[in-house]
Amino acid sequence: MLTIFFEKIRRMTKETDQKLTLYIGASCGYCHKVMHFLSNNDIDIPIVDVWSDKAAFEEMKKLSGSTQVPCLKIDDTYMLESDDIIDQLAEWFIA
């Protein structure tokens, strides 16, 4: 039981060298899939709902070249597709 606790703490505090932000749409099913993964694995990264924040939407669109969500900002690059985002986050925070 103690091992499980320390593993959970390790995952919660593991850091990446990247600055991460997840852009979502509140009613987007694929976004909910990624957020469910984050919640189930105690991963805490900034989440911005671009459907309710026009400035954030415009910034995401300008910088990523896309209006698709979910969109994971990794430093100055962007990753689309929920499965790819989950795979990348799993590699950083769970592996």
C-alpha positions as CSV (number, residue, x, y, z in Angstrom):
1,M,0.0,0.0,0.0
2,L,2.8,2.4,0.8
3,T,4.5,1.6,-2.5
4,I,1.3,2.7,-4.3
5,F,1.2,5.9,-2.3
6,F,4.8,6.8,-3.2
7,E,4.3,5.9,-6.9
8,K,1.3,8.3,-7.0
9,I,3.4,11.0,-5.4
10,R,6.3,10.4,-7.9
11,R,3.8,10.7,-10.8
12,M,2.3,13.9,-9.3
13,T,5.7,15.6,-8.9
14,K,7.5,14.3,-11.9
15,E,8.4,17.3,-14.1
16,T,9.1,17.6,-17.7
17,D,11.5,20.1,-19.2
18,Q,8.6,21.4,-21.3
19,K,6.1,24.1,-20.5
20,L,2.7,22.5,-21.1
21,T,-0.8,23.9,-21.7
22,L,-3.8,21.9,-22.8
23,Y,-6.3,23.8,-25.0
24,I,-9.8,22.3,-24.9
25,G,-13.4,22.9,-25.8
26,A,-15.7,22.3,-22.8
27,S,-18.2,20.0,-24.7
28,C,-15.6,18.3,-26.9
29,G,-15.7,14.5,-26.4
30,Y,-12.0,14.1,-27.4
31,C,-11.1,16.8,-24.9
32,H,-13.0,15.0,-22.2
33,K,-11.0,11.8,-23.1
34,V,-7.7,13.6,-22.4
35,M,-9.0,15.3,-19.3
36,H,-10.2,11.9,-18.0
37,F,-6.7,10.5,-18.6
38,L,-5.2,13.5,-16.7
39,S,-7.6,13.0,-13.8
40,N,-7.1,9.3,-13.6
41,N,-3.3,9.7,-13.5
42,D,-3.1,12.7,-11.1
43,I,-1.5,14.8,-13.8
44,D,-1.9,18.5,-13.3
45,I,-1.2,20.8,-16.2
46,P,-2.9,24.1,-17.2
47,I,-6.1,23.7,-19.1
48,V,-7.7,26.5,-21.2
49,D,-11.2,26.3,-22.6
50,V,-10.8,28.1,-25.9
51,W,-14.5,27.9,-26.6
52,S,-15.2,30.3,-23.7
53,D,-12.1,32.4,-24.0
54,K,-11.9,34.2,-27.4
55,A,-8.4,35.6,-26.8
56,A,-7.1,32.1,-26.0
57,F,-8.8,30.7,-29.1
58,E,-7.3,33.3,-31.3
59,E,-3.8,32.8,-29.8
60,M,-4.1,29.0,-30.3
61,K,-5.3,29.4,-33.8
62,K,-2.5,31.9,-34.7
63,L,0.3,29.9,-33.1
64,S,-0.8,26.4,-34.0
65,G,-2.4,27.1,-37.3
66,S,-5.4,25.1,-36.3
67,T,-8.7,25.5,-34.5
68,Q,-8.8,21.8,-33.5
69,V,-9.1,20.8,-29.9
70,P,-7.7,19.2,-27.9
71,C,-4.4,20.9,-28.6
72,L,-1.4,20.4,-26.3
73,K,1.1,23.3,-26.3
74,I,4.6,22.0,-25.7
75,D,6.8,25.0,-25.3
76,D,6.4,26.6,-28.7
77,T,5.0,23.6,-30.6
78,Y,1.6,22.1,-30.7
79,M,0.3,18.5,-30.7
80,L,-3.2,17.6,-32.0
81,E,-5.2,14.4,-31.7
82,S,-6.3,13.1,-28.3
83,D,-4.6,9.7,-28.6
84,D,-1.2,11.3,-29.5
85,I,-1.6,13.7,-26.6
86,I,-2.4,10.9,-24.2
87,D,0.5,8.8,-25.4
88,Q,3.0,11.7,-25.0
89,L,1.7,12.6,-21.5
90,A,1.9,8.9,-20.5
91,E,5.5,8.8,-21.6
92,W,6.4,11.8,-19.6
93,F,4.4,11.3,-16.4
94,I,3.8,7.5,-16.1
95,A,6.6,5.7,-17.8
